[in-house]
Each structure stands twice: as C-alpha cells, then as structure tokens.
Amino acid sequence: MRLTCPLCGARDRREFTYQGDAIMLTRPSNDDPTAFSDWLHLRDNPAGRTRDLWYHEAGCCAWLVVERDTVTHAVHSVALVEGEDAD
Amino acid sequence: MTDLIARSPAFGLTPVAYGATTLTEGPWQQLTALMPFAGQTARICTALQDAYGLNFPAPGRLTRAGHTTCVWTGRGQAFLVGSEPVQDLARYAAVTDQSDAWVTLDLTGEQAAEVLARLVPLDLSPRAFGADHAARTLLGHAAIQLHRLENGFRIRGFRSMARTIVHETADAMAAVAARAALD
C-alpha cells in the first residue's frame, strides 16, 4: 500500500501511522453529553469509503486525511490537515 | 580533573568498505533547525538570501550556496548546514542548534543506490531523486534524512541510532558485494 503525501509524494505504508476516523477533527460542543459521548466512542466500520487520519511519522510529520475504500483498497485522496507551513 | 575525550557520533564504527562501496563518517558541520513562524516563510527566505544567498527549501528539496546548505527536514522545518545561524533568523523562525544530536554518514561508490534499495523505501534513481532532492524517510527501522552527494548519498540519522544505522548499512553492503561477486 502506498499513500501520496501532499508534501513528500508517493510513500510506502511503513512510513505512516494510522490514527482513526477523521471525525476526530470535528469536535462537537459539550452541551449534549450523549452526542459528545457518541462522537468520542462510537465508530462505524463501513465496507466501502472511509475518511481516516494518518500520521506521516517517518516523513514530513504531517497529519493527513486519507479517503480510501476498504473494499477495493483504492486510495481516493490524501490531504493535509493543516497548511504546508507549520507554525 | 578528568580528561574528557571528544568522540564523533560514529567514532569506532566507520569506515566500512565492501567491494567498491564505502561508508564513512561525514564531516562535522554546524546543524541548525529552522522552523518558520506562521506566515513567515517569505521573510525567512529574505533573511537567508541576505546572509547566505539561498532560499528556504521547498518540501523534498535542498538549497545550496557556497559551503552552506539548507535541507528540508519536514513540514515547516529545514536544517541550515555548515554555517552559523545569523541573529536575524530568530526573528522569523524557531532556531535550534542540532549539531551534536545527529550522525552524518556518507555512503559512496557505484553501488550505493543498490545498497540503499535494500533499506530505504524510496525510488533513488537520478530521475526521481536528483542532486537538489532531500527526503526524510526510513533506513530499516531508523528515521533518517537523505540527500545525494556527487558519488553517493549522505545519510543523517539520530546520533543514538548511529550503531544501528552503520550495522544495517554494512549488512546491506556485504549482501550487495556478495551478489556482485557471483556475477
């Protein structure tokens, strides 16, 4: 498996660390404890398209959102979570 | 007083030679990590131009001027190699001395790329990885920075991993040399 890092180009799977569903980027407000708990703990396990967070640990050290298909193994997109410039 | 002896990061580990491939410790050079503050990349480019005549490198690239090199080392980070950092840089970037934290190893010889092909998950053909390319990647399990030299590659790894990197590279050099001897 190869992922095309927007900064580094196509790289081998072993350079990356998988984190989990990219829904972690959209944190809900704390007003509704049930919604917050669902966001924190409940995950779908779809056969098909997923949107996940990966860390390019052995490369540029950027967090990436990877859209891929768990059935076909196709990687549809890889995008930086934050801009090209760190701060 | 205890008389302390300064040892280079690869002291006692190099040189290693198999066939026409050689692994030696690179020259000791001042290494400074530059991490531009948000939106300051253009200003750091100007400061680097004024002081050394080079730009802050684009991702996966390095820039050179005289004996100074600026090597991209990650998102929003580059190493200034071979020169003292001028005061001005600290206005636009986090500036950290890294000189003693890294081991620099030079793998040279015609089969250097074949040796690294056994260890590094990158296409290192001249077409894909030229003289102005710089990568952060893996050598076996060790994280490294990599760029080309005239006759090989410069590997920069964490100083604590010096023994591992030399060991892994020497094994691959031996294997490549053994295969060449069969042909």
Interface residues (C-beta under 8 A of the other chain):
Chain A: L7 C8 G9 R11 D12 R14 E15 E57 A58 G59 C60 C61 A62 L80 E84 D85 A86 D87
Chain B: M35 P36 F37 A38 G39 T41 P59 G60 G74 R75 G76 Q77 P121 L122 A135 R136 T137 L138 A143
